[in-house]
Amino acid sequence: MKKIKLFSALVLAGSLFVACSDDDDSTPEIVNEEEIITTVTVTLSPEDDGADVTLQLQDLDGDGSGEQVYTVSGSLVANMVYDGSIVLLNETESPAEDITEEVEEESDEHQFFYTVESGLDLTTEYANFDGDGNPLGTKFTLTTGEASSGTLTFTLRHEPTKPNDGTLADAGGETDVEAMFSVEIE
């Protein structure tokens, strides 16, 4: 009977030793920390003669808890085509870090979405894409229609579903930044 108890104790101890062994073959998970985006600048350059229109959001503390300052440099011209570009900065660093470069390098993991409020007569079209031909959106074309006013929102999603139907509802992923501007077409 002593031999059975001793044998049982050895089997139990051996199974605990195996269960607690360190797995040296495991690879540590790489964490890709999200960048801080304090400033979103959208520049709209008319294809015909005219002045650029700049839309800017600044949230200098970078976490949304401080004051967010929205500026729009002027009105858009009716029935005009604009070349658009978006620049993202982290101004908590000195000098400011250009986050746009990282977003473009990781284009398969990012996409901008443009949401036009009903009543605002304009359309957008993507002008740059990731390596698989899916939209990225740091470059785009904006075409105005008739005089109107409303809200134009730019939303950057991290790890959206690609391809998607171009709407936030179908995109998934996490919002890196969202900037909502009141714009007027004259």
N, CA, C and O of each residue as an XYZ file, in Angstrom:
744
protein
N       0.805     -1.176      0.000
C       0.000      0.000      0.000
C       0.866      1.265      0.000
O       0.504      2.259     -0.629
N       2.022      1.232      0.711
C       2.934      2.359      0.733
C       3.449      2.668     -0.665
O       3.629      3.831     -1.026
N       3.689      1.605     -1.463
C       4.210      1.808     -2.821
C       3.181      2.518     -3.696
O       3.548      3.346     -4.530
N       1.897      2.204     -3.518
C       0.847      2.836     -4.330
C       0.740      4.315     -3.966
O       0.608      5.167     -4.845
N       0.797      4.623     -2.646
C       0.736      6.024     -2.215
C       1.944      6.804     -2.735
O       1.809      7.937     -3.196
N       3.110      6.193     -2.655
C       4.325      6.839     -3.138
C       4.250      7.058     -4.644
O       4.603      8.130     -5.136
N       3.792      6.051     -5.373
C       3.669      6.155     -6.838
C       2.660      7.245     -7.215
O       2.906      8.025     -8.136
N       1.521      7.302     -6.501
C       0.499      8.319     -6.761
C       1.047      9.716     -6.501
O       0.789     10.640     -7.273
N       1.800      9.873     -5.419
C       2.382     11.168     -5.085
C       3.372     11.608     -6.155
O       3.406     12.787     -6.506
N       4.188     10.678     -6.688
C       5.145     11.011     -7.749
C       4.440     11.404     -9.037
O       4.862     12.343     -9.712
N       3.356     10.687     -9.392
C       2.595     11.021    -10.609
C       1.991     12.410    -10.469
O       2.061     13.209    -11.402
N       1.396     12.711     -9.313
C       0.799     14.022     -9.077
C       1.854     15.118     -9.146
O       1.628     16.142     -9.790
N       2.971     14.935     -8.515
C       4.049     15.922     -8.539
C       4.572     16.118     -9.956
O       4.856     17.246    -10.360
N       4.702     15.038    -10.711
C       5.179     15.133    -12.089
C       4.211     15.892    -12.971
O       4.634     16.669    -13.828
N       2.897     15.678    -12.774
C       1.916     16.396    -13.591
C       1.908     17.880    -13.235
O       1.722     18.709    -14.126
N       2.099     18.241    -11.982
C       2.188     19.645    -11.603
C       3.420     20.301    -12.201
O       3.358     21.451    -12.638
N       4.530     19.594    -12.228
C       5.766     20.107    -12.813
C       5.572     20.393    -14.293
O       6.014     21.434    -14.778
N       4.922     19.491    -15.024
C       4.673     19.672    -16.458
C       3.711     20.818    -16.685
O       3.916     21.615    -17.600
N       2.657     20.925    -15.872
C       1.655     21.969    -16.041
C       2.231     23.356    -15.803
O       1.749     24.331    -16.380
N       3.243     23.459    -14.970
C       3.803     24.769    -14.630
C       5.051     25.103    -15.426
O       5.698     26.116    -15.161
N       5.400     24.272    -16.394
C       6.633     24.530    -17.134
C       6.516     25.804    -17.961
O       5.422     26.182    -18.380
N       7.627     26.453    -18.190
C       7.694     27.675    -18.956
C       7.778     27.336    -20.441
O       8.607     26.520    -20.841
N       6.934     27.950    -21.255
C       6.926     27.692    -22.684
C       7.871     28.685    -23.353
O       7.491     29.825    -23.621
N       9.106     28.252    -23.624
C      10.117     29.129    -24.208
C       9.850     29.441    -25.673
O      10.433     30.376    -26.221
N       8.963     28.659    -26.324
C       8.692     28.870    -27.740
C       7.670     29.971    -27.979
O       7.436     30.339    -29.130
N       7.059     30.505    -26.939
C       6.025     31.518    -27.146
C       6.683     32.835    -27.566
O       7.769     33.186    -27.107
N       5.987     33.547    -28.454
C       6.456     34.833    -28.931
C       5.674     35.919    -28.220
O       4.446     35.845    -28.175
N       6.329     36.918    -27.665
C       5.582     37.973    -26.994
C       4.739     38.746    -28.001
O       5.161     38.975    -29.135
N       3.547     39.144    -27.575
C       2.666     39.906    -28.443
C       3.211     41.320    -28.579
O       3.541     41.968    -27.586
N       3.299     41.786    -29.805
C       3.793     43.139    -30.068
C       2.614     44.092    -29.950
O       1.604     43.926    -30.635
N       2.738     45.076    -29.094
C       1.676     46.043    -28.899
C       1.991     47.274    -29.733
O       3.054     47.877    -29.584
N       1.062     47.647    -30.616
C       1.232     48.816    -31.466
C       0.442     49.954    -30.830
O      -0.754     50.101    -31.082
N       1.109     50.757    -30.007
C       0.426     51.844    -29.328
C      -0.055     52.869    -30.337
O       0.633     53.191    -31.304
N      -1.250     53.370    -30.088
C      -1.816     54.392    -30.955
C      -1.068     55.703    -30.734
O      -0.662     56.026    -29.618
N      -0.900     56.436    -31.803
C      -0.236     57.727    -31.724
C      -1.205     58.785    -31.209
O      -2.420     58.648    -31.350
N      -0.670     59.819    -30.624
C      -1.473     60.951    -30.177
C      -1.643     61.888    -31.366
O      -0.664     62.268    -32.008
N      -2.879     62.257    -31.657
C      -3.173     63.204    -32.733
C      -3.788     64.435    -32.089
O      -4.893     64.384    -31.549
N      -3.058     65.541    -32.151
C      -3.542     66.785    -31.546
C      -4.134     67.735    -32.575
O      -4.964     68.582    -32.244
N      -3.703     67.591    -33.830
C      -4.110     68.548    -34.850
C      -4.449     67.835    -36.148
O      -3.679     67.015    -36.650
N      -5.630     68.170    -36.684
C      -6.067     67.675    -37.988
C      -6.222     68.902    -38.875
O      -6.999     69.804    -38.561
N      -5.482     68.940    -39.985
C      -5.597     70.049    -40.925
C      -6.002     69.502    -42.281
O      -5.292     68.690    -42.874
N      -7.157     69.957    -42.767
C      -7.662     69.570    -44.080
C      -7.494     70.781    -44.988
O      -8.040     71.850    -44.715
N      -6.736     70.611    -46.069
C      -6.534     71.700    -47.025
C      -7.270     71.356    -48.304
O      -7.080     70.283    -48.878
N      -8.120     72.287    -48.748
C      -8.895     72.125    -49.975
C      -8.410     73.157    -50.984
O      -8.588     74.360    -50.791
N      -7.788     72.670    -52.073
C      -7.218     73.554    -53.090
C      -8.065     73.457    -54.350
O      -8.198     72.377    -54.925
N      -8.647     74.593    -54.791
C      -9.482     74.544    -55.996
C      -8.650     74.187    -57.221
O      -7.520     74.649    -57.375
N      -9.235     73.345    -58.104
C      -8.522     72.982    -59.334
C      -8.449     74.173    -60.284
O      -7.496     74.287    -61.055
N      -9.454     75.070    -60.240
C      -9.399     76.311    -60.997
C      -8.782     77.375    -60.091
O      -8.419     77.087    -58.950
N      -8.664     78.580    -60.587
C      -8.120     79.663    -59.766
C      -8.977     79.866    -58.528
O     -10.193     79.674    -58.558
N      -8.344     80.248    -57.467
C      -9.062     80.532    -56.229
C      -8.185     80.246    -55.035
O      -7.098     79.682    -55.156
N      -8.680     80.648    -53.878
C      -7.922     80.500    -52.641
C      -8.205     79.145    -51.994
O      -9.313     78.616    -52.073
N      -7.178     78.604    -51.358
C      -7.346     77.379    -50.580
C      -8.300     77.647    -49.417
O      -8.387     78.765    -48.908
N      -9.005     76.606    -49.013
C      -9.830     76.645    -47.815
C      -9.222     75.627    -46.846
O      -8.975     74.478    -47.211
N      -8.984     76.067    -45.606
C      -8.369     75.203    -44.605
C      -9.351     74.960    -43.464
O      -9.947     75.890    -42.921
N      -9.502     73.685    -43.119
C     -10.311     73.271    -41.979
C      -9.343     72.692    -40.955
O      -8.524     71.838    -41.296
N      -9.423     73.141    -39.711
C      -8.459     72.645    -38.731
C      -9.126     72.391    -37.379
O      -9.955     73.169    -36.905
N      -8.728     71.271    -36.785
C      -9.093     70.931    -35.413
C      -7.806     70.850    -34.616
O      -6.862     70.170    -35.020
N      -7.762     71.554    -33.465
C      -6.633     71.440    -32.546
C      -7.152     71.045    -31.171
O      -8.074     71.656    -30.629
N      -6.537     70.013    -30.629
C      -6.814     69.528    -29.273
C      -5.436     69.299    -28.654
O      -4.941     68.172    -28.624
N      -4.831     70.361    -28.166
C      -3.416     70.328    -27.816
C      -3.047     69.408    -26.665
O      -1.872     69.074    -26.513
N      -4.022     68.979    -25.833
C      -3.662     67.995    -24.820
C      -3.743     66.573    -25.379
O      -3.256     65.626    -24.761
N      -4.361     66.435    -26.552
C      -4.323     65.171    -27.281
C      -5.263     64.092    -26.809
O      -5.336     63.036    -27.436
N      -5.999     64.316    -25.710
C      -6.868     63.241    -25.240
C      -8.343     63.599    -25.248
O      -9.173     62.820    -24.780
N      -8.674     64.763    -25.773
C     -10.075     65.148    -25.883
C     -10.652     65.785    -24.630
O     -11.799     66.233    -24.648
N      -9.895     65.838    -23.545
C     -10.445     66.392    -22.306
C     -10.325     67.918    -22.248
O     -11.065     68.579    -21.518
N      -9.398     68.461    -23.012
C      -9.205     69.906    -23.015
C     -10.058     70.563    -24.085
O     -10.922     69.932    -24.694
N      -9.797     71.831    -24.298
C     -10.555     72.584    -25.284
C     -10.172     72.146    -26.699
O      -8.993     72.057    -27.042
N     -11.188     71.879    -27.505
C     -10.985     71.569    -28.917
C     -11.339     72.823    -29.708
O     -12.424     73.382    -29.548
N     -10.410     73.264    -30.567
C     -10.604     74.490    -31.328
C     -10.758     74.128    -32.808
O      -9.867     73.542    -33.422
N     -11.918     74.496    -33.357
C     -12.206     74.263    -34.771
C     -12.124     75.586    -35.505
O     -12.683     76.585    -35.051
N     -11.421     75.605    -36.654
C     -11.378     76.802    -37.487
C     -11.626     76.415    -38.941
O     -11.209     75.353    -39.404
N     -12.316     77.307    -39.642
C     -12.574     77.156    -41.076
C     -12.185     78.487    -41.698
O     -12.711     79.530    -41.308
N     -11.253     78.465    -42.676
C     -10.691     79.715    -43.192
C     -11.608     80.471    -44.140
O     -11.360     81.643    -44.425
N     -12.648     79.838    -44.631
C     -13.545     80.533    -45.554
C     -14.578     79.588    -46.125
O     -14.653     78.418    -45.752
N     -15.380     80.122    -47.043
C     -16.435     79.331    -47.676
C     -15.907     78.638    -48.917
O     -14.924     79.068    -49.521
N     -16.575     77.560    -49.286
C     -16.277     76.866    -50.534
C     -17.067     77.527    -51.655
O     -18.124     78.109    -51.410
N     -16.565     77.441    -52.877
C     -17.219     78.013    -54.046
C     -18.137     76.953    -54.651
O     -17.757     75.789    -54.775
N     -19.335     77.362    -55.023
C     -20.295     76.440    -55.629
C     -19.769     75.901    -56.966
O     -19.074     76.597    -57.706
N     -20.117     74.662    -57.246
C     -19.779     74.006    -58.515
C     -18.278     74.033    -58.812
O     -17.855     74.371    -59.918
N     -17.491     73.673    -57.810
C     -16.029     73.691    -57.915
C     -15.488     72.329    -57.502
O     -16.072     71.640    -56.666
N     -14.360     71.954    -58.102
C     -13.649     70.738    -57.717
C     -12.419     71.154    -56.924
O     -11.648     72.013    -57.352
N     -12.246     70.524    -55.748
C     -11.113     70.810    -54.876
C     -10.284     69.546    -54.706
O     -10.828     68.449    -54.582
N      -8.953     69.707    -54.702
C      -8.052     68.623    -54.311
C      -7.868     68.755    -52.806
O      -7.490     69.814    -52.307
N      -8.142     67.659    -52.081
C      -8.060     67.694    -50.630
C      -6.891     66.889    -50.105
O      -6.511     65.872    -50.686
N      -6.323     67.349    -49.005
C      -5.270     66.597    -48.311
C      -5.456     66.789    -46.813
O      -5.917     67.831    -46.347
N      -5.083     65.749    -46.075
C      -5.222     65.769    -44.621
C      -3.848     65.568    -43.994
O      -3.117     64.646    -44.356
N      -3.509     66.436    -43.053
C      -2.256     66.326    -42.308
C      -2.615     66.154    -40.837
O      -3.448     66.879    -40.292
N      -1.960     65.169    -40.206
C      -2.169     64.859    -38.789
C      -0.878     65.131    -38.033
O       0.191     64.685    -38.449
N      -0.969     65.859    -36.926
C       0.214     66.189    -36.131
C       0.015     65.796    -34.673
O      -1.102     65.760    -34.158
N       1.140     65.502    -34.028
C       1.199     65.354    -32.577
C       2.015     66.530    -32.081
O       3.245     66.515    -32.145
N       1.327     67.555    -31.583
C       2.010     68.763    -31.126
C       2.350     68.720    -29.640
O       2.735     69.737    -29.063
N       2.210     67.541    -29.013
C       2.734     67.398    -27.647
C       4.239     67.185    -27.699
O       4.919     67.301    -26.679
N       4.769     66.872    -28.891
C       6.212     66.712    -29.123
C       6.773     68.027    -29.645
O       6.040     68.828    -30.225
N       8.057     68.253    -29.444
C       8.708     69.428    -29.999
C       9.991     68.990    -30.691
O      10.894     68.492    -30.019
N      10.106     69.152    -31.992
C       9.099     69.712    -32.891
C       7.926     68.742    -33.062
O       8.021     67.567    -32.709
N       6.824     69.254    -33.606
C       5.609     68.458    -33.797
C       5.918     67.243    -34.672
O       6.649     67.339    -35.658
N       5.344     66.094    -34.289
C       5.536     64.854    -35.041
C       4.437     64.739    -36.098
O       3.256     64.906    -35.792
N       4.833     64.452    -37.350
C       3.880     64.283    -38.448
C       3.350     62.848    -38.423
O       4.050     61.922    -38.833
N       2.134     62.661    -37.952
C       1.514     61.345    -37.839
C       1.014     60.875    -39.204
O       0.797     59.679    -39.402
N       0.832     61.790    -40.136
C       0.363     61.431    -41.482
C       1.279     60.393    -42.112
O       0.806     59.459    -42.759
N       2.584     60.548    -41.928
C       3.549     59.609    -42.510
C       3.304     58.192    -42.013
O       3.322     57.244    -42.798
N       3.075     58.044    -40.702
C       2.834     56.721    -40.139
C       1.526     56.129    -40.668
O       1.467     54.943    -40.992
N       0.481     56.953    -40.757
C      -0.808     56.479    -41.268
C      -0.648     55.995    -42.712
O      -1.203     54.961    -43.083
N       0.106     56.735    -43.524
C       0.308     56.338    -44.916
C       1.190     55.092    -45.025
O       0.963     54.255    -45.898
N       2.188     54.959    -44.153
C       3.020     53.750    -44.147
C       2.214     52.530    -43.736
O       2.461     51.429    -44.227
N       1.254     52.715    -42.840
C       0.386     51.625    -42.368
C      -0.991     51.738    -43.031
O      -2.020     51.591    -42.372
N      -0.995     52.000    -44.341
C      -2.241     52.258    -45.059
C      -3.217     51.088    -45.013
O      -4.428     51.297    -45.085
N      -2.710     49.857    -44.895
C      -3.610     48.708    -44.815
C      -4.335     48.647    -43.479
O      -5.292     47.885    -43.335
N      -3.897     49.440    -42.491
C      -4.495     49.451    -41.160
C      -5.288     50.721    -40.873
O      -5.759     50.905    -39.750
N      -5.449     51.608    -41.868
C      -6.134     52.882    -41.648
C      -7.044     53.215    -42.825
O      -6.840     52.749    -43.946
N      -8.053     54.034    -42.540
C      -8.892     54.595    -43.599
C      -9.623     55.807    -43.053
O     -10.174     55.775    -41.952
N      -9.621     56.887    -43.844
C     -10.435     58.053    -43.536
C     -11.815     57.849    -44.139
O     -11.960     57.287    -45.224
N     -12.821     58.317    -43.416
C     -14.199     58.308    -43.890
C     -14.693     59.741    -43.874
O     -14.389     60.496    -42.950
N     -15.457     60.121    -44.896
C     -15.987     61.468    -45.021
C     -17.508     61.354    -44.897
O     -18.144     60.636    -45.667
N     -18.082     62.060    -43.934
C     -19.526     62.024    -43.723
C     -20.079     63.407    -44.018
O     -19.695     64.392    -43.388
N     -20.990     63.468    -44.987
C     -21.591     64.728    -45.413
C     -23.018     64.769    -44.875
O     -23.827     63.889    -45.168
N     -23.318     65.802    -44.083
C     -24.663     65.978    -43.541
C     -25.633     66.263    -44.676
O     -25.312     66.991    -45.615
N     -26.829     65.681    -44.579
C     -27.829     65.959    -45.613
C     -28.101     67.455    -45.642
O     -28.150     68.105    -44.598
N     -28.273     67.988    -46.821
C     -28.445     69.425    -46.991
C     -27.181     70.106    -47.490
O     -27.254     71.167    -48.110
N     -26.031     69.515    -47.231
C     -24.764     70.059    -47.720
C     -24.502     69.422    -49.079
O     -24.347     68.205    -49.179
N     -24.453     70.245    -50.125
C     -24.373     69.749    -51.497
C     -22.912     69.589    -51.939
O     -22.350     70.448    -52.618
N     -22.318     68.459    -51.530
C     -20.969     68.141    -51.999
C     -20.768     66.635    -51.978
O     -21.469     65.903    -51.280
N     -19.797     66.195    -52.757
C     -19.423     64.781    -52.789
C     -17.913     64.675    -52.626
O     -17.177     65.625    -52.890
N     -17.466     63.503    -52.185
C     -16.034     63.250    -52.034
C     -15.673     61.968    -52.760
O     -16.512     61.094    -52.979
N     -14.395     61.878    -53.128
C     -13.886     60.678    -53.784
C     -12.446     60.461    -53.334
O     -11.647     61.397    -53.305
N     -12.121     59.215    -52.982
C     -10.761     58.893    -52.528
C      -9.748     59.103    -53.657
O     -10.042     58.853    -54.826
N      -8.544     59.569    -53.284
C      -7.487     59.787    -54.271
C      -6.205     59.023    -53.937
O      -5.268     59.035    -54.735
N      -6.138     58.352    -52.766
C      -4.995     57.470    -52.502
C      -5.483     56.203    -51.809
O      -6.520     56.188    -51.147
N      -4.693     55.134    -51.985
C      -5.153     53.792    -51.634
C      -4.034     52.995    -50.981
O      -2.863     53.362    -51.077
N      -4.405     51.889    -50.308
C      -3.400     51.007    -49.726
C      -2.860     50.060    -50.801
O      -3.273     50.143    -51.958
N      -1.959     49.181    -50.438
C      -1.321     48.273    -51.387
C      -2.271     47.289    -52.047
O      -1.942     46.711    -53.083
N      -3.453     47.091    -51.458
C      -4.447     46.180    -52.033
C      -5.504     46.918    -52.842
O      -6.469     46.307    -53.300
N      -5.334     48.231    -53.023
C      -6.286     49.010    -53.797
C      -7.494     49.486    -53.008
O      -8.458     49.982    -53.591
N      -7.455     49.340    -51.686
C      -8.543     49.827    -50.835
C      -8.275     51.271    -50.445
O      -7.114     51.664    -50.334
N      -9.325     52.081    -50.232
C      -9.143     53.495    -49.918
C      -8.345     53.731    -48.639
O      -8.491     53.008    -47.654
N      -7.497     54.762    -48.679
C      -6.821     55.279    -47.491
C      -7.462     56.613    -47.122
O      -8.028     56.753    -46.038
N      -7.375     57.591    -48.020
C      -8.116     58.832    -47.842
C      -7.392     60.020    -47.274
O      -8.047     61.002    -46.924
N      -6.057     59.998    -47.156
C      -5.359     61.220    -46.760
C      -5.319     62.211    -47.922
O      -5.010     63.388    -47.736
N      -5.629     61.729    -49.101
C      -5.798     62.561    -50.307
C      -7.178     62.231    -50.870
O      -7.605     61.077    -50.857
N      -7.872     63.264    -51.365
C      -9.220     63.043    -51.889
C      -9.607     64.204    -52.796
O      -8.922     65.225    -52.854
N     -10.716     64.027    -53.501
C     -11.303     65.079    -54.319
C     -12.650     65.431    -53.724
O     -13.440     64.546    -53.395
N     -12.916     66.718    -53.585
C     -14.193     67.205    -53.083
C     -14.822     68.047    -54.175
O     -14.188     68.962    -54.702
N     -16.068     67.744    -54.518
C     -16.785     68.482    -55.560
C     -18.017     69.122    -54.937
O     -18.867     68.435    -54.370
N     -18.107     70.451    -55.046
C     -19.266     71.162    -54.499
C     -20.360     71.250    -55.543
O     -20.109     71.221    -56.748
N     -21.593     71.359    -55.037
C     -22.757     71.594    -55.884
C     -23.228     73.025    -55.664
O     -22.441     73.972    -55.671
N     -24.528     73.150    -55.469
C     -25.138     74.465    -55.280
C     -24.889     75.003    -53.871
O     -24.447     74.276    -52.981
N     -25.181     76.288    -53.689
C     -25.003     76.946    -52.395
C     -25.783     76.192    -51.321
O     -26.959     75.870    -51.495
N     -25.105     75.917    -50.210
C     -25.711     75.194    -49.097
C     -24.770     75.267    -47.907
O     -23.654     75.776    -48.018
N     -25.223     74.759    -46.771
C     -24.352     74.712    -45.600
C     -24.688     73.467    -44.790
O     -25.777     72.904    -44.900
N     -23.726     73.058    -43.978
C     -23.928     71.870    -43.152
C     -22.613     71.390    -42.573
O     -21.626     72.125    -42.523
N     -22.621     70.144    -42.137
C     -21.462     69.584    -41.446
C     -20.759     68.553    -42.317
O     -21.393     67.704    -42.943
N     -19.437     68.649    -42.342
C     -18.573     67.693    -43.024
C     -17.642     67.107    -41.967
O     -16.897     67.836    -41.311
N     -17.692     65.767    -41.804
C     -16.920     65.101    -40.761
C     -15.873     64.189    -41.375
O     -16.158     63.427    -42.299
N     -14.655     64.276    -40.848
C     -13.544     63.413    -41.254
C     -13.243     62.488    -40.080
O     -12.964     62.951    -38.975
N     -13.302     61.168    -40.325
C     -13.062     60.185    -39.280
C     -11.971     59.233    -39.733
O     -12.080     58.618    -40.794
N     -10.916     59.108    -38.929
C      -9.845     58.150    -39.203
C     -10.089     56.907    -38.368
O     -10.166     56.974    -37.141
N     -10.210     55.760    -39.053
C     -10.394     54.486    -38.359
C      -9.115     53.675    -38.442
O      -8.464     53.606    -39.484
N      -8.769     53.059    -37.306
C      -7.626     52.157    -37.208
C      -8.155     50.732    -37.306
O      -9.108     50.365    -36.620
N      -7.531     49.939    -38.161
C      -7.897     48.551    -38.424
C      -9.362     48.382    -38.810
O     -10.078     47.575    -38.216
N      -9.815     49.160    -39.827
C     -11.179     48.956    -40.309
C     -11.247     47.674    -41.138
O     -10.222     47.143    -41.567
N     -12.443     47.195    -41.351
C     -12.649     46.088    -42.275
C     -12.373     46.623    -43.678
O     -12.934     47.642    -44.079
N     -11.520     45.944    -44.409
C     -11.223     46.337    -45.789
C     -11.349     45.107    -46.666
O     -10.789     44.066    -46.325
N     -12.055     45.182    -47.771
C     -12.820     46.339    -48.258
C     -14.095     46.532    -47.444
O     -14.548     45.634    -46.734
N     -14.664     47.744    -47.572
C     -15.926     48.077    -46.916
C     -16.749     48.910    -47.894
O     -16.290     49.221    -48.993
N     -17.970     49.271    -47.487
C     -18.836     50.028    -48.400
C     -18.634     51.535    -48.305
O     -19.406     52.295    -48.889
N     -17.612     51.979    -47.581
C     -17.317     53.409    -47.482
C     -18.066     54.129    -46.385
O     -17.957     55.349    -46.262
N     -18.838     53.388    -45.571
C     -19.557     54.024    -44.475
C     -18.960     53.578    -43.141
O     -18.390     52.493    -43.030
N     -19.100     54.427    -42.147
C     -18.605     54.089    -40.814
C     -19.325     52.870    -40.242
O     -18.726     52.081    -39.512
N     -20.600     52.714    -40.569
C     -21.377     51.584    -40.048
C     -20.799     50.249    -40.502
O     -20.903     49.257    -39.781
N     -20.191     50.211    -41.687
C     -19.633     48.973    -42.240
C     -18.145     48.820    -41.935
O     -17.565     47.766    -42.194
N     -17.520     49.871    -41.385
C     -16.060     49.916    -41.279
C     -15.475     49.079    -40.157
O     -14.436     48.443    -40.337
N     -16.122     49.070    -39.007
C     -15.491     48.422    -37.853
C     -14.257     49.204    -37.437
O     -14.112     50.376    -37.785
N     -13.374     48.561    -36.696
C     -12.150     49.209    -36.240
C     -12.414     50.209    -35.129
O     -13.518     50.293    -34.592
N     -11.367     50.972    -34.794
C     -11.448     51.972    -33.735
C     -11.187     53.352    -34.308
O     -10.370     53.513    -35.214
N     -11.885     54.349    -33.776
C     -11.699     55.725    -34.235
C     -10.434     56.301    -33.613
O     -10.306     56.375    -32.391
N      -9.489     56.712    -34.484
C      -8.273     57.388    -34.017
C      -8.539     58.868    -33.786
O      -8.069     59.446    -32.806
N      -9.303     59.485    -34.702
C      -9.638     60.902    -34.571
C     -10.889     61.174    -35.406
O     -11.124     60.543    -36.437
N     -11.682     62.132    -34.927
C     -12.872     62.566    -35.652
C     -12.929     64.082    -35.588
O     -12.821     64.670    -34.513
N     -13.100     64.715    -36.747
C     -13.138     66.173    -36.822
C     -14.372     66.591    -37.612
O     -14.517     66.236    -38.781
N     -15.265     67.352    -36.966
C     -16.530     67.750    -37.561
C     -16.521     69.263    -37.797
O     -16.381     70.046    -36.858
N     -16.673     69.661    -39.064
C     -16.586     71.077    -39.430
C     -17.907     71.577    -40.001
O     -18.563     70.881    -40.775
N     -18.291     72.789    -39.612
C     -19.415     73.479    -40.241
C     -18.885     74.210    -41.454
O     -18.020     75.077    -41.335
N     -19.407     73.860    -42.631
C     -18.920     74.466    -43.862
C     -20.070     75.105    -44.624
O     -21.235     74.740    -44.463
N     -19.703     76.068    -45.457
C     -20.680     76.780    -46.262
C     -20.205     76.808    -47.705
O     -19.031     77.045    -47.990
N     -21.147     76.561    -48.611
C     -20.875     76.665    -50.049
C     -21.630     77.912    -50.534
O     -22.840     78.039    -50.342
N     -20.878     78.830    -51.171
C     -21.502     80.077    -51.677
C     -21.502     80.109    -53.189
O     -21.981     81.072    -53.786
